[in-house]
Amino acid sequence: MTSTTNRTSKSYEGFTAEERAAMKDHAEELRAAARPGSRAGKAAEAERAVLAKIAEMQESDRTMAERLHAVITAAAPALAPKLWYGMPAYALDGKVLCFFQSAEKFKARYATLGFSDLARLDSGPMWSAGFAVTEVTPEVEARVGELVRQAVR
């Protein structure tokens, strides 16, 4: 007796070039974190790396990332900027709490502000952990500030 399964005509071809690049970025981030140095020195180096990564972005992503960086660091000074898979991220006690994914990075239609499961955004049995961002308006800045403050509680 044979059984049939529904298969799509697409075959698995492995990771995309963007996914492989993100994994390489993450491997370098782990190596950098393991290098000897003071905690303050590493924190300053990590923030410089985040700002450099933001500076490399295309103009629309760069403008959003710069504003979100300012909002996030002002709303939650306890968060430490760091790179995470080549993306600007913000960590609490070394663990990523939120991150900005440029639209360009994975050839997406919009940039994303994402939150990890460590973020305290719980609201009933279902809540958002990622947000599409096409523009950073004063309303978006206010909402991001609220979300980040809630996430670190």
N, C-alpha and C positions, 0 to 999 in steps of 0.2 A: 504494500500500500504506500503510495507516495503522496506527499502533501505539497501543495503549491503555496507560494508566498507572493505577496504583492511587492514588487521591487520597482523603484524608479529607474528611469533610463540613465540617470546620472551615476557615474561611478565616483568613489571617493578618491581624490587625487592628493590628499595630504593638506598640510597647512598652506594658506595663501602667503604670498610674499610679505604682506603686511603683518600677518600673524607671526611669521618667522622673525621679522625685524623686531617686533615687540618682545619676543622671547629672548633675542640677543640683547636687546636693551635691558631687560630684566636681569640677565646673567651679569652684565657689566655693573648694574646697580648693586647686586649682591657682592661682587668683588670689591667695589668701592666702599661698601659698608664694612667689609671685613678688614680693610686696610687699617694699620695702626694710626692713632691720632686721638686728640681730645674730643670729648663729646661736643663742646662748643665749636671746635674747629670743623667737625663733621657736619654739624647743623648749618654752619655758615656755608660750607661747601655744597651741601644739599640744596640750600635755598638758591645759591648762585646757579646750580645746575638746572633748577626749575625755571629760573628767569631766563637762562640761556635757551632752554627748550621752547619757552614761550616766544622768545625773540625770533626763533627759526620758523615759526608758523606763518602761514599765509595771512594777509592783512585782516580779513574778517575774523578768523579764528584767533589771531593774536590779540586783536582789540577786545574780544570777549574774554579771553584767558587773562589778560592784564586786569580787567575790571573785576573778574571773579576772584583772582588772586588777592586783590586789595580788599574785597568784601569779606572773603573767608578769613584772612589773617586778622582783620579788624574785629570780626564777629567772635572769633575764637582764638585768642592769642596762644592758647595752650597747644594748638595744632602746629605741627612741624611740617613745613613744606619738604617734599622729597619727590624724586621721580619714581614712578611705578609703571613698569612695562613701557617706559619712554613717555609717560604722560605725567603732567603736573598732578600731584596728589598731596594730601594733607593727612598726617598721621597723629594719632594720640597714643602715647607710650609705645611708639615704634610700629603700630599697626594702622594701616590705611583706613581712614574713616570716609573720605570722599575724594573724588578725582574728576579731572576735566579731560574729556576725550575730544580732540578736534575732529571736525568733519573730514578733514583731509587725511587723517591717520589711517582710517579704514575705508576711505572713499564713500563716506556716508552723506546723506542728504542734509544732516544737521549735526551740530556738536552736541555732546552729552555731558551733563553734570550727574555723576553717579555717586551713590552712597553704598558702603559695604554693610554687611549684616551687623556690624558693631554700632552703627548709627541708631540712635534711639528715636526713630521716626514712627514707631508703632502707633497705629490708629485703627483699632478693631482687628478683624480677621484678615484685612488686606490693605496695603498701603504702597505708595510709590517709593521706589528706591533709585530711580533714574529719571532724568528730565531732559527732554529735547530743548536745546537752546539755539535760537536763531539770531537773537539780539539781546544785549544787556541794557535794559531800560531801567529807570529808577524803580519801577515796580518789581522788576526781576531782581534787582539788587536787594530790595527790602525782603523779598520772599527768600532769597538765598541766605541772607543774614539770619532770618528766622529759622530756616531749616538747619543751618549749621549750629546755631545756639542750641536748638532742640537736640541735635544729634550728639552733642558732647555732654549732655546732662547725665 
